[in-house]
Amino acid sequence: MNALDLTFVPGAAGLGSFWAPIIERLPADWKTRTFDLPGLGPVPPSPDVQSYDDLVRLVARAIDAPTVLVGQSMGAYLSLKLALARPDLVRRLVLVVATAGVDMARHGAFDWRPSDRVENPERPAWVHAPPDDLSAELARIDVPVLLIWATRDVLSPLGVAHELEAHLPHARLVTFDSDDHWVARRFAHETANVLREWLAGLEG
């Protein structure tokens, strides 16, 4: 029996270590990978990465077999784009408090880009570029999708999760009563348990 393969994508903070508290609570025989994202957070830019689409390609190159793709915040947006561009690589999809992919303003989401542009002017311009609205394409994602959300997150209000749930054919929503955008870390034990339950029977 083959070990389950999972790929964890961090958000705009850029650091794969975001996922460590969840990964360490998953079965030891599950194959997991994560990575830092060039140009985001404290991660130095790379000349090979000039857009979010380049980040999608970077993540895709790291995947060597169909994987369970898990994305946090902007990483969830990257995961959606990867699932649309390379469905052959995505076995299941987990989106945690996505901050793009649908019209965030319609749900009253706080836009982090203007203040981040002022506070971190050294970051590449593409980091603060408006993301694509993928809502018209989401019905093409024909794999099971797990949505993990905080109930009171200003960066990704619960309405975003409900819109994604409506567009994605095979979506399940799990919420935690919190205003913490890093909800998966705050509830690391519970998040790991949700993943274990949702992925039960998928090995092999």
C-alpha positions in Angstrom: 0.0 0.0 0.0 1.3 3.4 -0.9 1.6 6.2 1.7 -0.8 9.1 1.3 0.8 12.1 -0.5 0.1 15.6 0.7 1.4 19.0 -0.5 1.0 22.0 1.8 1.1 25.5 0.4 1.7 28.5 2.7 0.0 31.8 2.4 1.4 35.3 1.8 3.6 34.9 4.9 5.6 32.6 2.5 6.9 30.1 5.0 6.3 26.4 4.7 6.9 26.1 8.5 3.4 27.5 9.0 2.2 23.9 8.5 4.6 22.2 11.0 2.1 21.9 13.9 -0.5 20.2 11.6 2.0 18.0 9.8 3.5 16.7 13.0 0.1 15.5 14.1 -0.6 13.5 11.0 0.3 9.8 10.5 4.1 9.4 10.3 3.8 7.2 7.2 2.0 9.9 5.2 4.3 11.6 2.7 4.2 15.4 3.2 5.9 18.3 1.4 5.9 22.0 1.8 8.2 24.8 0.8 8.9 28.6 1.1 7.4 30.8 -1.6 9.9 33.2 -3.2 8.9 36.9 -2.9 6.3 36.3 -0.1 6.9 37.2 3.6 10.6 37.1 4.4 11.4 34.7 1.6 13.8 36.4 -0.9 12.5 36.9 -4.5 13.6 34.7 -7.3 14.1 35.8 -10.9 12.1 32.8 -11.9 9.0 34.0 -10.1 7.4 37.1 -11.5 3.7 36.3 -10.8 1.3 34.1 -8.8 1.1 32.0 -12.0 4.9 31.4 -11.7 4.3 30.3 -8.1 1.7 27.8 -9.3 4.2 26.4 -11.7 6.8 26.2 -8.9 4.4 24.2 -6.7 3.5 22.0 -9.7 7.1 21.1 -10.4 7.5 19.9 -6.8 4.7 17.3 -7.1 5.8 14.0 -8.5 2.5 12.1 -8.0 -1.2 12.9 -7.6 -1.4 14.6 -4.3 -3.8 16.0 -1.7 -3.2 19.7 -2.1 -3.6 21.9 1.0 -3.5 25.7 0.8 -3.7 28.4 3.4 -4.9 32.0 2.6 -3.1 33.1 -0.7 -1.8 29.5 -0.8 -5.5 28.4 -1.2 -5.7 30.7 -4.2 -2.6 29.1 -5.6 -4.1 25.7 -5.0 -7.3 26.6 -6.8 -5.3 27.8 -9.8 -3.1 24.6 -9.8 -6.2 22.4 -9.6 -7.7 24.2 -12.6 -4.4 24.1 -14.6 -3.2 20.7 -13.7 -6.1 18.5 -12.5 -4.0 15.4 -13.1 -1.8 16.4 -10.1 -4.6 17.0 -7.6 -6.3 14.0 -5.9 -8.2 16.1 -3.3 -8.1 19.8 -2.4 -8.1 21.5 1.0 -8.7 25.2 1.2 -8.1 27.1 4.4 -9.4 30.7 4.7 -8.8 31.5 1.1 -8.1 35.2 0.5 -8.6 35.2 -3.3 -10.3 33.2 -6.0 -13.7 34.8 -5.7 -14.8 38.5 -5.4 -13.5 39.1 -1.9 -14.8 42.7 -1.7 -18.4 41.4 -2.1 -18.0 39.6 1.2 -16.5 42.6 3.0 -13.0 41.1 3.2 -10.2 43.4 4.4 -7.7 44.0 1.6 -4.2 43.5 3.1 -2.3 44.6 0.0 -2.4 48.5 0.3 -0.9 48.5 3.8 1.6 45.7 3.0 2.7 47.7 0.0 3.5 50.6 2.2 5.1 48.6 5.0 7.1 46.4 2.7 8.0 48.4 -0.4 10.9 46.1 -1.3 8.5 43.3 -2.2 8.0 42.6 -5.9 5.1 44.5 -7.5 3.3 41.2 -8.5 2.8 40.3 -4.8 0.3 43.2 -4.5 -1.4 42.7 -7.9 -5.1 42.0 -7.9 -5.7 38.2 -8.1 -8.0 36.6 -10.7 -11.6 35.9 -9.9 -11.9 32.2 -10.6 -15.6 31.8 -9.7 -16.7 31.1 -13.3 -14.2 28.2 -13.5 -14.6 26.5 -10.2 -17.3 24.0 -11.3 -14.5 22.3 -13.3 -12.8 21.2 -10.1 -14.2 17.7 -10.0 -12.5 16.3 -6.9 -13.6 16.4 -3.2 -12.8 19.7 -1.6 -12.5 20.4 2.1 -13.0 24.0 3.3 -11.6 25.0 6.7 -12.7 28.4 7.9 -12.8 30.6 11.0 -16.2 32.0 11.6 -15.0 35.6 12.2 -12.0 36.1 10.0 -11.8 39.7 8.5 -9.4 38.6 5.8 -11.6 35.8 4.6 -15.2 36.2 5.9 -17.4 33.1 6.1 -19.3 34.2 3.1 -16.2 33.4 1.0 -16.4 29.8 2.2 -20.1 29.7 1.4 -19.5 31.0 -2.1 -16.8 28.5 -2.8 -19.0 25.7 -1.4 -21.8 26.8 -3.8 -19.4 26.7 -6.8 -17.4 23.6 -6.1 -19.3 20.4 -6.9 -17.9 18.2 -4.1 -17.2 20.6 -1.2 -17.5 20.1 2.5 -17.2 23.0 5.0 -15.7 22.8 8.5 -15.7 25.9 10.7 -13.9 26.9 13.9 -15.4 29.6 16.2 -12.5 32.1 15.9 -11.4 35.4 14.4 -7.8 34.0 13.8 -6.7 34.0 10.2 -4.1 31.4 11.2 -7.0 29.2 12.3 -5.3 25.9 11.2 -2.4 26.6 13.5 -4.5 27.8 16.4 -6.5 24.6 16.1 -3.7 22.4 14.9 -4.9 19.2 16.7 -8.4 19.6 15.5 -7.3 20.4 12.0 -5.1 17.3 11.8 -8.1 15.2 13.1 -10.3 16.7 10.4 -7.8 15.8 7.8 -7.3 12.3 9.1 -11.1 11.7 9.1 -11.7 13.2 5.7 -8.8 11.3 4.1 -9.6 8.0 5.7 -9.5 5.1 3.2 -7.7 7.1 0.6 -4.3 5.4 1.1 -3.1 2.9 -1.5 
